[in-house]
Amino acid sequence: MPPRLRRFVAAIAVLVFLVFWVWGAVTLNEYLPDIWWVDMIFFTVAGIGWGFPLIPLLRWAERENRK
């Protein structure tokens, strides 16, 4: 797959993933107690945590072509 197409596919995948990640975080937050420090901890973890599942995808998008 050409690098340009691989980056395009990865960009679309990141956008789709983030939509579901945010939806999941907001939905899960509804089940937590309504305390400010619980919200702060939850959204800090959710805000940092989205990057870890995307690392393999971004590495794939930026790798060199194998010939």
CHARMM internal coordinates of N, CA and C (Angstrom, degrees):
IC EDIT
DIST 1 N 1 CA 1.4429
DIST 1 CA 1 C 1.5270
ANGL 1 N 1 CA 1 C 108.02
DIST 1 C 2 N 1.3019
ANGL 1 CA 1 C 2 N 117.02
DIHE 1 N 1 CA 1 C 2 N 133.28
DIST 2 N 2 CA 1.4776
ANGL 1 C 2 N 2 CA 119.60
DIHE 1 CA 1 C 2 N 2 CA 179.38
DIST 2 CA 2 C 1.5287
ANGL 2 N 2 CA 2 C 111.31
DIHE 1 C 2 N 2 CA 2 C -64.13
DIST 2 C 3 N 1.3230
ANGL 2 CA 2 C 3 N 116.50
DIHE 2 N 2 CA 2 C 3 N 149.11
DIST 3 N 3 CA 1.4775
ANGL 2 C 3 N 3 CA 119.70
DIHE 2 CA 2 C 3 N 3 CA -176.95
DIST 3 CA 3 C 1.5291
ANGL 3 N 3 CA 3 C 113.12
DIHE 2 C 3 N 3 CA 3 C -58.49
DIST 3 C 4 N 1.3005
ANGL 3 CA 3 C 4 N 117.15
DIHE 3 N 3 CA 3 C 4 N -37.45
DIST 4 N 4 CA 1.4585
ANGL 3 C 4 N 4 CA 120.04
DIHE 3 CA 3 C 4 N 4 CA -177.99
DIST 4 CA 4 C 1.5401
ANGL 4 N 4 CA 4 C 110.94
DIHE 3 C 4 N 4 CA 4 C -65.17
DIST 4 C 5 N 1.3160
ANGL 4 CA 4 C 5 N 116.69
DIHE 4 N 4 CA 4 C 5 N -42.32
DIST 5 N 5 CA 1.4574
ANGL 4 C 5 N 5 CA 120.87
DIHE 4 CA 4 C 5 N 5 CA 178.46
DIST 5 CA 5 C 1.5218
ANGL 5 N 5 CA 5 C 110.93
DIHE 4 C 5 N 5 CA 5 C -68.55
DIST 5 C 6 N 1.3259
ANGL 5 CA 5 C 6 N 116.38
DIHE 5 N 5 CA 5 C 6 N -37.82
DIST 6 N 6 CA 1.4625
ANGL 5 C 6 N 6 CA 120.72
DIHE 5 CA 5 C 6 N 6 CA 178.83
DIST 6 CA 6 C 1.5339
ANGL 6 N 6 CA 6 C 110.29
DIHE 5 C 6 N 6 CA 6 C -62.98
DIST 6 C 7 N 1.3123
ANGL 6 CA 6 C 7 N 117.42
DIHE 6 N 6 CA 6 C 7 N -40.75
DIST 7 N 7 CA 1.4640
ANGL 6 C 7 N 7 CA 120.93
DIHE 6 CA 6 C 7 N 7 CA 178.13
DIST 7 CA 7 C 1.5273
ANGL 7 N 7 CA 7 C 111.45
DIHE 6 C 7 N 7 CA 7 C -67.68
DIST 7 C 8 N 1.3334
ANGL 7 CA 7 C 8 N 116.61
DIHE 7 N 7 CA 7 C 8 N -37.45
DIST 8 N 8 CA 1.4596
ANGL 7 C 8 N 8 CA 120.38
DIHE 7 CA 7 C 8 N 8 CA 177.81
DIST 8 CA 8 C 1.5271
ANGL 8 N 8 CA 8 C 110.99
DIHE 7 C 8 N 8 CA 8 C -64.02
DIST 8 C 9 N 1.3297
ANGL 8 CA 8 C 9 N 116.30
DIHE 8 N 8 CA 8 C 9 N -45.30
DIST 9 N 9 CA 1.4681
ANGL 8 C 9 N 9 CA 120.85
DIHE 8 CA 8 C 9 N 9 CA 178.51
DIST 9 CA 9 C 1.5246
ANGL 9 N 9 CA 9 C 109.94
DIHE 8 C 9 N 9 CA 9 C -61.79
DIST 9 C 10 N 1.3200
ANGL 9 CA 9 C 10 N 116.95
DIHE 9 N 9 CA 9 C 10 N -41.72
DIST 10 N 10 CA 1.4665
ANGL 9 C 10 N 10 CA 120.72
DIHE 9 CA 9 C 10 N 10 CA 179.38
DIST 10 CA 10 C 1.5280
ANGL 10 N 10 CA 10 C 110.95
DIHE 9 C 10 N 10 CA 10 C -65.43
DIST 10 C 11 N 1.3140
ANGL 10 CA 10 C 11 N 118.11
DIHE 10 N 10 CA 10 C 11 N -39.09
DIST 11 N 11 CA 1.4634
ANGL 10 C 11 N 11 CA 121.08
DIHE 10 CA 10 C 11 N 11 CA 179.42
DIST 11 CA 11 C 1.5286
ANGL 11 N 11 CA 11 C 111.03
DIHE 10 C 11 N 11 CA 11 C -64.01
DIST 11 C 12 N 1.3245
ANGL 11 CA 11 C 12 N 116.89
DIHE 11 N 11 CA 11 C 12 N -42.90
DIST 12 N 12 CA 1.4633
ANGL 11 C 12 N 12 CA 120.49
DIHE 11 CA 11 C 12 N 12 CA 177.63
DIST 12 CA 12 C 1.5307
ANGL 12 N 12 CA 12 C 109.87
DIHE 11 C 12 N 12 CA 12 C -64.62
DIST 12 C 13 N 1.3284
ANGL 12 CA 12 C 13 N 116.83
DIHE 12 N 12 CA 12 C 13 N -42.42
DIST 13 N 13 CA 1.4614
ANGL 12 C 13 N 13 CA 120.76
DIHE 12 CA 12 C 13 N 13 CA 179.81
DIST 13 CA 13 C 1.5351
ANGL 13 N 13 CA 13 C 111.37
DIHE 12 C 13 N 13 CA 13 C -63.15
DIST 13 C 14 N 1.3204
ANGL 13 CA 13 C 14 N 117.49
DIHE 13 N 13 CA 13 C 14 N -38.95
DIST 14 N 14 CA 1.4641
ANGL 13 C 14 N 14 CA 121.21
DIHE 13 CA 13 C 14 N 14 CA 178.19
DIST 14 CA 14 C 1.5265
ANGL 14 N 14 CA 14 C 110.01
DIHE 13 C 14 N 14 CA 14 C -63.45
DIST 14 C 15 N 1.3149
ANGL 14 CA 14 C 15 N 117.16
DIHE 14 N 14 CA 14 C 15 N -44.81
DIST 15 N 15 CA 1.4668
ANGL 14 C 15 N 15 CA 120.28
DIHE 14 CA 14 C 15 N 15 CA 179.96
DIST 15 CA 15 C 1.5267
ANGL 15 N 15 CA 15 C 111.63
DIHE 14 C 15 N 15 CA 15 C -62.41
DIST 15 C 16 N 1.3239
ANGL 15 CA 15 C 16 N 116.56
DIHE 15 N 15 CA 15 C 16 N -44.44
DIST 16 N 16 CA 1.4721
ANGL 15 C 16 N 16 CA 120.38
DIHE 15 CA 15 C 16 N 16 CA 178.86
DIST 16 CA 16 C 1.5273
ANGL 16 N 16 CA 16 C 110.25
DIHE 15 C 16 N 16 CA 16 C -64.02
DIST 16 C 17 N 1.3267
ANGL 16 CA 16 C 17 N 116.56
DIHE 16 N 16 CA 16 C 17 N -44.41
DIST 17 N 17 CA 1.4578
ANGL 16 C 17 N 17 CA 120.61
DIHE 16 CA 16 C 17 N 17 CA 178.97
DIST 17 CA 17 C 1.5241
ANGL 17 N 17 CA 17 C 110.99
DIHE 16 C 17 N 17 CA 17 C -59.83
DIST 17 C 18 N 1.3299
ANGL 17 CA 17 C 18 N 117.63
DIHE 17 N 17 CA 17 C 18 N -44.76
DIST 18 N 18 CA 1.4620
ANGL 17 C 18 N 18 CA 120.34
DIHE 17 CA 17 C 18 N 18 CA -177.54
DIST 18 CA 18 C 1.5308
ANGL 18 N 18 CA 18 C 112.30
DIHE 17 C 18 N 18 CA 18 C -66.13
DIST 18 C 19 N 1.3206
ANGL 18 CA 18 C 19 N 116.69
DIHE 18 N 18 CA 18 C 19 N -34.60
DIST 19 N 19 CA 1.4679
ANGL 18 C 19 N 19 CA 119.07
DIHE 18 CA 18 C 19 N 19 CA 176.52
DIST 19 CA 19 C 1.5298
ANGL 19 N 19 CA 19 C 109.83
DIHE 18 C 19 N 19 CA 19 C -61.20
DIST 19 C 20 N 1.3388
ANGL 19 CA 19 C 20 N 116.46
DIHE 19 N 19 CA 19 C 20 N -46.81
DIST 20 N 20 CA 1.4603
ANGL 19 C 20 N 20 CA 119.61
DIHE 19 CA 19 C 20 N 20 CA 179.71
DIST 20 CA 20 C 1.5241
ANGL 20 N 20 CA 20 C 112.00
DIHE 19 C 20 N 20 CA 20 C -70.71
DIST 20 C 21 N 1.3168
ANGL 20 CA 20 C 21 N 117.84
DIHE 20 N 20 CA 20 C 21 N -33.06
DIST 21 N 21 CA 1.4655
ANGL 20 C 21 N 21 CA 121.05
DIHE 20 CA 20 C 21 N 21 CA 178.58
DIST 21 CA 21 C 1.5315
ANGL 21 N 21 CA 21 C 110.53
DIHE 20 C 21 N 21 CA 21 C -64.50
DIST 21 C 22 N 1.3225
ANGL 21 CA 21 C 22 N 116.44
DIHE 21 N 21 CA 21 C 22 N -47.05
DIST 22 N 22 CA 1.4633
ANGL 21 C 22 N 22 CA 120.36
DIHE 21 CA 21 C 22 N 22 CA 179.68
DIST 22 CA 22 C 1.5270
ANGL 22 N 22 CA 22 C 110.51
DIHE 21 C 22 N 22 CA 22 C -65.69
DIST 22 C 23 N 1.3218
ANGL 22 CA 22 C 23 N 116.55
DIHE 22 N 22 CA 22 C 23 N -43.38
DIST 23 N 23 CA 1.4634
ANGL 22 C 23 N 23 CA 120.27
DIHE 22 CA 22 C 23 N 23 CA 177.70
DIST 23 CA 23 C 1.5275
ANGL 23 N 23 CA 23 C 110.52
DIHE 22 C 23 N 23 CA 23 C -59.09
DIST 23 C 24 N 1.3155
ANGL 23 CA 23 C 24 N 116.67
DIHE 23 N 23 CA 23 C 24 N -44.78
DIST 24 N 24 CA 1.4632
ANGL 23 C 24 N 24 CA 120.95
DIHE 23 CA 23 C 24 N 24 CA 179.24
DIST 24 CA 24 C 1.5188
ANGL 24 N 24 CA 24 C 112.24
DIHE 23 C 24 N 24 CA 24 C -64.82
DIST 24 C 25 N 1.3246
ANGL 24 CA 24 C 25 N 117.45
DIHE 24 N 24 CA 24 C 25 N -40.53
DIST 25 N 25 CA 1.4616
ANGL 24 C 25 N 25 CA 120.73
DIHE 24 CA 24 C 25 N 25 CA -179.59
DIST 25 CA 25 C 1.5269
ANGL 25 N 25 CA 25 C 111.12
DIHE 24 C 25 N 25 CA 25 C -65.76
DIST 25 C 26 N 1.3129
ANGL 25 CA 25 C 26 N 116.74
DIHE 25 N 25 CA 25 C 26 N -43.37
DIST 26 N 26 CA 1.4652
ANGL 25 C 26 N 26 CA 120.00
DIHE 25 CA 25 C 26 N 26 CA 179.92
DIST 26 CA 26 C 1.5291
ANGL 26 N 26 CA 26 C 110.38
DIHE 25 C 26 N 26 CA 26 C -67.35
DIST 26 C 27 N 1.3209
ANGL 26 CA 26 C 27 N 116.53
DIHE 26 N 26 CA 26 C 27 N -40.17
DIST 27 N 27 CA 1.4607
ANGL 26 C 27 N 27 CA 120.18
DIHE 26 CA 26 C 27 N 27 CA 178.71
DIST 27 CA 27 C 1.5271
ANGL 27 N 27 CA 27 C 111.21
DIHE 26 C 27 N 27 CA 27 C -65.50
DIST 27 C 28 N 1.3190
ANGL 27 CA 27 C 28 N 116.59
DIHE 27 N 27 CA 27 C 28 N -44.47
DIST 28 N 28 CA 1.4641
ANGL 27 C 28 N 28 CA 120.24
DIHE 27 CA 27 C 28 N 28 CA 179.32
DIST 28 CA 28 C 1.5264
ANGL 28 N 28 CA 28 C 111.47
DIHE 27 C 28 N 28 CA 28 C -65.19
DIST 28 C 29 N 1.3126
ANGL 28 CA 28 C 29 N 117.17
DIHE 28 N 28 CA 28 C 29 N -33.76
DIST 29 N 29 CA 1.4613
ANGL 28 C 29 N 29 CA 121.06
DIHE 28 CA 28 C 29 N 29 CA -179.80
DIST 29 CA 29 C 1.5277
ANGL 29 N 29 CA 29 C 111.79
DIHE 28 C 29 N 29 CA 29 C -64.48
DIST 29 C 30 N 1.3126
ANGL 29 CA 29 C 30 N 117.59
DIHE 29 N 29 CA 29 C 30 N -25.94
DIST 30 N 30 CA 1.4662
ANGL 29 C 30 N 30 CA 120.56
DIHE 29 CA 29 C 30 N 30 CA 178.70
DIST 30 CA 30 C 1.5266
ANGL 30 N 30 CA 30 C 111.86
DIHE 29 C 30 N 30 CA 30 C -65.37
DIST 30 C 31 N 1.3271
ANGL 30 CA 30 C 31 N 117.82
DIHE 30 N 30 CA 30 C 31 N -24.15
DIST 31 N 31 CA 1.4594
ANGL 30 C 31 N 31 CA 122.09
DIHE 30 CA 30 C 31 N 31 CA -178.41
DIST 31 CA 31 C 1.5290
ANGL 31 N 31 CA 31 C 113.10
DIHE 30 C 31 N 31 CA 31 C -90.86
DIST 31 C 32 N 1.3152
ANGL 31 CA 31 C 32 N 117.13
DIHE 31 N 31 CA 31 C 32 N -6.97
DIST 32 N 32 CA 1.4596
ANGL 31 C 32 N 32 CA 121.12
DIHE 31 CA 31 C 32 N 32 CA 179.17
DIST 32 CA 32 C 1.5216
ANGL 32 N 32 CA 32 C 109.91
DIHE 31 C 32 N 32 CA 32 C -88.42
DIST 32 C 33 N 1.3381
ANGL 32 CA 32 C 33 N 117.38
DIHE 32 N 32 CA 32 C 33 N 157.54
DIST 33 N 33 CA 1.4654
ANGL 32 C 33 N 33 CA 119.49
DIHE 32 CA 32 C 33 N 33 CA 177.35
DIST 33 CA 33 C 1.5285
ANGL 33 N 33 CA 33 C 110.87
DIHE 32 C 33 N 33 CA 33 C -62.76
DIST 33 C 34 N 1.3152
ANGL 33 CA 33 C 34 N 115.70
DIHE 33 N 33 CA 33 C 34 N 149.26
DIST 34 N 34 CA 1.4640
ANGL 33 C 34 N 34 CA 121.26
DIHE 33 CA 33 C 34 N 34 CA -178.02
DIST 34 CA 34 C 1.5321
ANGL 34 N 34 CA 34 C 110.32
DIHE 33 C 34 N 34 CA 34 C -86.60
DIST 34 C 35 N 1.3448
ANGL 34 CA 34 C 35 N 114.10
DIHE 34 N 34 CA 34 C 35 N 70.02
DIST 35 N 35 CA 1.4639
ANGL 34 C 35 N 35 CA 121.72
DIHE 34 CA 34 C 35 N 35 CA 179.20
DIST 35 CA 35 C 1.5302
ANGL 35 N 35 CA 35 C 106.53
DIHE 34 C 35 N 35 CA 35 C -123.09
DIST 35 C 36 N 1.3176
ANGL 35 CA 35 C 36 N 117.61
DIHE 35 N 35 CA 35 C 36 N 137.11
DIST 36 N 36 CA 1.4621
ANGL 35 C 36 N 36 CA 120.54
DIHE 35 CA 35 C 36 N 36 CA -171.98
DIST 36 CA 36 C 1.5249
ANGL 36 N 36 CA 36 C 112.71
DIHE 35 C 36 N 36 CA 36 C -61.97
DIST 36 C 37 N 1.3354
ANGL 36 CA 36 C 37 N 117.95
DIHE 36 N 36 CA 36 C 37 N -38.75
DIST 37 N 37 CA 1.4658
ANGL 36 C 37 N 37 CA 118.79
DIHE 36 CA 36 C 37 N 37 CA -177.34
DIST 37 CA 37 C 1.5288
ANGL 37 N 37 CA 37 C 111.91
DIHE 36 C 37 N 37 CA 37 C -73.51
DIST 37 C 38 N 1.3308
ANGL 37 CA 37 C 38 N 118.02
DIHE 37 N 37 CA 37 C 38 N -28.30
DIST 38 N 38 CA 1.4634
ANGL 37 C 38 N 38 CA 120.75
DIHE 37 CA 37 C 38 N 38 CA 174.59
DIST 38 CA 38 C 1.5254
ANGL 38 N 38 CA 38 C 109.49
DIHE 37 C 38 N 38 CA 38 C -67.45
DIST 38 C 39 N 1.3450
ANGL 38 CA 38 C 39 N 116.33
DIHE 38 N 38 CA 38 C 39 N -42.35
DIST 39 N 39 CA 1.4651
ANGL 38 C 39 N 39 CA 120.24
DIHE 38 CA 38 C 39 N 39 CA 176.06
DIST 39 CA 39 C 1.5299
ANGL 39 N 39 CA 39 C 111.21
DIHE 38 C 39 N 39 CA 39 C -61.33
DIST 39 C 40 N 1.3218
ANGL 39 CA 39 C 40 N 116.37
DIHE 39 N 39 CA 39 C 40 N -42.19
DIST 40 N 40 CA 1.4614
ANGL 39 C 40 N 40 CA 119.83
DIHE 39 CA 39 C 40 N 40 CA -178.46
DIST 40 CA 40 C 1.5357
ANGL 40 N 40 CA 40 C 111.10
DIHE 39 C 40 N 40 CA 40 C -63.30
DIST 40 C 41 N 1.3191
ANGL 40 CA 40 C 41 N 116.52
DIHE 40 N 40 CA 40 C 41 N -45.42
DIST 41 N 41 CA 1.4677
ANGL 40 C 41 N 41 CA 119.82
DIHE 40 CA 40 C 41 N 41 CA 179.34
DIST 41 CA 41 C 1.5269
ANGL 41 N 41 CA 41 C 110.63
DIHE 40 C 41 N 41 CA 41 C -65.59
DIST 41 C 42 N 1.3314
ANGL 41 CA 41 C 42 N 116.68
DIHE 41 N 41 CA 41 C 42 N -45.64
DIST 42 N 42 CA 1.4598
ANGL 41 C 42 N 42 CA 120.60
DIHE 41 CA 41 C 42 N 42 CA -178.03
DIST 42 CA 42 C 1.5245
ANGL 42 N 42 CA 42 C 111.94
DIHE 41 C 42 N 42 CA 42 C -61.01
DIST 42 C 43 N 1.3305
ANGL 42 CA 42 C 43 N 116.69
DIHE 42 N 42 CA 42 C 43 N -49.04
DIST 43 N 43 CA 1.4597
ANGL 42 C 43 N 43 CA 118.78
DIHE 42 CA 42 C 43 N 43 CA -176.93
DIST 43 CA 43 C 1.5266
ANGL 43 N 43 CA 43 C 112.24
DIHE 42 C 43 N 43 CA 43 C -74.06
DIST 43 C 44 N 1.3181
ANGL 43 CA 43 C 44 N 118.39
DIHE 43 N 43 CA 43 C 44 N -23.72
DIST 44 N 44 CA 1.4695
ANGL 43 C 44 N 44 CA 120.13
DIHE 43 CA 43 C 44 N 44 CA 172.36
DIST 44 CA 44 C 1.5255
ANGL 44 N 44 CA 44 C 110.12
DIHE 43 C 44 N 44 CA 44 C -67.18
DIST 44 C 45 N 1.3183
ANGL 44 CA 44 C 45 N 116.26
DIHE 44 N 44 CA 44 C 45 N -46.64
DIST 45 N 45 CA 1.4686
ANGL 44 C 45 N 45 CA 120.22
DIHE 44 CA 44 C 45 N 45 CA 178.60
DIST 45 CA 45 C 1.5334
ANGL 45 N 45 CA 45 C 110.53
DIHE 44 C 45 N 45 CA 45 C -65.34
DIST 45 C 46 N 1.3186
ANGL 45 CA 45 C 46 N 117.43
DIHE 45 N 45 CA 45 C 46 N -43.54
DIST 46 N 46 CA 1.4687
ANGL 45 C 46 N 46 CA 120.67
DIHE 45 CA 45 C 46 N 46 CA 178.88
DIST 46 CA 46 C 1.5252
ANGL 46 N 46 CA 46 C 111.22
DIHE 45 C 46 N 46 CA 46 C -66.31
DIST 46 C 47 N 1.3192
ANGL 46 CA 46 C 47 N 117.17
DIHE 46 N 46 CA 46 C 47 N -36.16
DIST 47 N 47 CA 1.4601
ANGL 46 C 47 N 47 CA 120.91
DIHE 46 CA 46 C 47 N 47 CA -179.66
DIST 47 CA 47 C 1.5152
ANGL 47 N 47 CA 47 C 113.35
DIHE 46 C 47 N 47 CA 47 C -70.72
DIST 47 C 48 N 1.3038
ANGL 47 CA 47 C 48 N 117.08
DIHE 47 N 47 CA 47 C 48 N -31.26
DIST 48 N 48 CA 1.4659
ANGL 47 C 48 N 48 CA 120.93
DIHE 47 CA 47 C 48 N 48 CA 177.96
DIST 48 CA 48 C 1.5246
ANGL 48 N 48 CA 48 C 110.44
DIHE 47 C 48 N 48 CA 48 C -88.23
DIST 48 C 49 N 1.3199
ANGL 48 CA 48 C 49 N 115.75
DIHE 48 N 48 CA 48 C 49 N -34.76
DIST 49 N 49 CA 1.4560
ANGL 48 C 49 N 49 CA 120.97
DIHE 48 CA 48 C 49 N 49 CA -172.35
DIST 49 CA 49 C 1.5165
ANGL 49 N 49 CA 49 C 116.42
DIHE 48 C 49 N 49 CA 49 C -68.42
DIST 49 C 50 N 1.3324
ANGL 49 CA 49 C 50 N 118.90
DIHE 49 N 49 CA 49 C 50 N -19.75
DIST 50 N 50 CA 1.4582
ANGL 49 C 50 N 50 CA 119.47
DIHE 49 CA 49 C 50 N 50 CA -177.10
DIST 50 CA 50 C 1.5244
ANGL 50 N 50 CA 50 C 112.49
DIHE 49 C 50 N 50 CA 50 C -65.77
DIST 50 C 51 N 1.3060
ANGL 50 CA 50 C 51 N 117.65
DIHE 50 N 50 CA 50 C 51 N -23.85
DIST 51 N 51 CA 1.4598
ANGL 50 C 51 N 51 CA 120.07
DIHE 50 CA 50 C 51 N 51 CA -176.40
DIST 51 CA 51 C 1.5181
ANGL 51 N 51 CA 51 C 114.04
DIHE 50 C 51 N 51 CA 51 C -75.02
DIST 51 C 52 N 1.3046
ANGL 51 CA 51 C 52 N 117.65
DIHE 51 N 51 CA 51 C 52 N -31.58
DIST 52 N 52 CA 1.4636
ANGL 51 C 52 N 52 CA 120.69
DIHE 51 CA 51 C 52 N 52 CA -175.70
DIST 52 CA 52 C 1.5245
ANGL 52 N 52 CA 52 C 113.97
DIHE 51 C 52 N 52 CA 52 C -62.69
DIST 52 C 53 N 1.3283
ANGL 52 CA 52 C 53 N 120.37
DIHE 52 N 52 CA 52 C 53 N -43.83
DIST 53 N 53 CA 1.4695
ANGL 52 C 53 N 53 CA 118.90
DIHE 52 CA 52 C 53 N 53 CA 178.05
DIST 53 CA 53 C 1.5291
ANGL 53 N 53 CA 53 C 113.17
DIHE 52 C 53 N 53 CA 53 C -68.75
DIST 53 C 54 N 1.3311
ANGL 53 CA 53 C 54 N 117.35
DIHE 53 N 53 CA 53 C 54 N -19.60
DIST 54 N 54 CA 1.4641
ANGL 53 C 54 N 54 CA 120.16
DIHE 53 CA 53 C 54 N 54 CA -176.79
DIST 54 CA 54 C 1.5262
ANGL 54 N 54 CA 54 C 113.41
DIHE 53 C 54 N 54 CA 54 C -89.51
DIST 54 C 55 N 1.3060
ANGL 54 CA 54 C 55 N 118.28
DIHE 54 N 54 CA 54 C 55 N -10.81
DIST 55 N 55 CA 1.4653
ANGL 54 C 55 N 55 CA 120.75
DIHE 54 CA 54 C 55 N 55 CA -177.77
DIST 55 CA 55 C 1.5322
ANGL 55 N 55 CA 55 C 112.17
DIHE 54 C 55 N 55 CA 55 C -57.88
DIST 55 C 56 N 1.3392
ANGL 55 CA 55 C 56 N 120.70
DIHE 55 N 55 CA 55 C 56 N -47.40
DIST 56 N 56 CA 1.4750
ANGL 55 C 56 N 56 CA 119.03
DIHE 55 CA 55 C 56 N 56 CA 178.35
DIST 56 CA 56 C 1.5324
ANGL 56 N 56 CA 56 C 113.13
DIHE 55 C 56 N 56 CA 56 C -61.95
DIST 56 C 57 N 1.3157
ANGL 56 CA 56 C 57 N 117.14
DIHE 56 N 56 CA 56 C 57 N -37.02
DIST 57 N 57 CA 1.4613
ANGL 56 C 57 N 57 CA 120.37
DIHE 56 CA 56 C 57 N 57 CA 178.65
DIST 57 CA 57 C 1.5259
ANGL 57 N 57 CA 57 C 111.05
DIHE 56 C 57 N 57 CA 57 C -64.91
DIST 57 C 58 N 1.3084
ANGL 57 CA 57 C 58 N 117.28
DIHE 57 N 57 CA 57 C 58 N -43.35
DIST 58 N 58 CA 1.4594
ANGL 57 C 58 N 58 CA 120.57
DIHE 57 CA 57 C 58 N 58 CA -179.84
DIST 58 CA 58 C 1.5219
ANGL 58 N 58 CA 58 C 111.52
DIHE 57 C 58 N 58 CA 58 C -69.06
DIST 58 C 59 N 1.3207
ANGL 58 CA 58 C 59 N 117.61
DIHE 58 N 58 CA 58 C 59 N -35.42
DIST 59 N 59 CA 1.4701
ANGL 58 C 59 N 59 CA 119.92
DIHE 58 CA 58 C 59 N 59 CA 175.01
DIST 59 CA 59 C 1.5270
ANGL 59 N 59 CA 59 C 110.81
DIHE 58 C 59 N 59 CA 59 C -64.18
DIST 59 C 60 N 1.3322
ANGL 59 CA 59 C 60 N 115.99
DIHE 59 N 59 CA 59 C 60 N -41.33
DIST 60 N 60 CA 1.4579
ANGL 59 C 60 N 60 CA 120.37
DIHE 59 CA 59 C 60 N 60 CA 177.96
DIST 60 CA 60 C 1.5308
ANGL 60 N 60 CA 60 C 110.57
DIHE 59 C 60 N 60 CA 60 C -62.23
DIST 60 C 61 N 1.3205
ANGL 60 CA 60 C 61 N 116.78
DIHE 60 N 60 CA 60 C 61 N -41.26
DIST 61 N 61 CA 1.4650
ANGL 60 C 61 N 61 CA 120.57
DIHE 60 CA 60 C 61 N 61 CA -177.53
DIST 61 CA 61 C 1.5243
ANGL 61 N 61 CA 61 C 111.89
DIHE 60 C 61 N 61 CA 61 C -66.55
DIST 61 C 62 N 1.3150
ANGL 61 CA 61 C 62 N 117.79
DIHE 61 N 61 CA 61 C 62 N -29.06
DIST 62 N 62 CA 1.4579
ANGL 61 C 62 N 62 CA 120.95
DIHE 61 CA 61 C 62 N 62 CA -175.33
DIST 62 CA 62 C 1.5271
ANGL 62 N 62 CA 62 C 114.85
DIHE 61 C 62 N 62 CA 62 C -102.58
DIST 62 C 63 N 1.3192
ANGL 62 CA 62 C 63 N 117.39
DIHE 62 N 62 CA 62 C 63 N 3.10
DIST 63 N 63 CA 1.4604
ANGL 62 C 63 N 63 CA 118.61
DIHE 62 CA 62 C 63 N 63 CA -178.42
DIST 63 CA 63 C 1.5342
ANGL 63 N 63 CA 63 C 110.91
DIHE 62 C 63 N 63 CA 63 C -73.15
DIST 63 C 64 N 1.2981
ANGL 63 CA 63 C 64 N 114.32
DIHE 63 N 63 CA 63 C 64 N 160.38
DIST 64 N 64 CA 1.4604
ANGL 63 C 64 N 64 CA 121.74
DIHE 63 CA 63 C 64 N 64 CA -179.98
DIST 64 CA 64 C 1.5190
ANGL 64 N 64 CA 64 C 109.93
DIHE 63 C 64 N 64 CA 64 C -76.61
DIST 64 C 65 N 1.3105
ANGL 64 CA 64 C 65 N 116.29
DIHE 64 N 64 CA 64 C 65 N 153.15
DIST 65 N 65 CA 1.4838
ANGL 64 C 65 N 65 CA 120.60
DIHE 64 CA 64 C 65 N 65 CA 175.36
DIST 65 CA 65 C 1.5204
ANGL 65 N 65 CA 65 C 109.06
DIHE 64 C 65 N 65 CA 65 C -69.04
DIST 65 C 66 N 1.3197
ANGL 65 CA 65 C 66 N 115.05
DIHE 65 N 65 CA 65 C 66 N 139.68
DIST 66 N 66 CA 1.4717
ANGL 65 C 66 N 66 CA 120.52
DIHE 65 CA 65 C 66 N 66 CA 176.97
DIST 66 CA 66 C 1.5082
ANGL 66 N 66 CA 66 C 108.17
DIHE 65 C 66 N 66 CA 66 C -102.35
DIST 66 C 67 N 1.3128
ANGL 66 CA 66 C 67 N 115.82
DIHE 66 N 66 CA 66 C 67 N 123.84
DIST 67 N 67 CA 1.4642
ANGL 66 C 67 N 67 CA 119.62
DIHE 66 CA 66 C 67 N 67 CA 179.40
DIST 67 CA 67 C 1.5085
ANGL 67 N 67 CA 67 C 110.28
DIHE 66 C 67 N 67 CA 67 C -129.99
END
COOR INIT
IC SEED 1 N 1 CA 1 C
IC BUILD
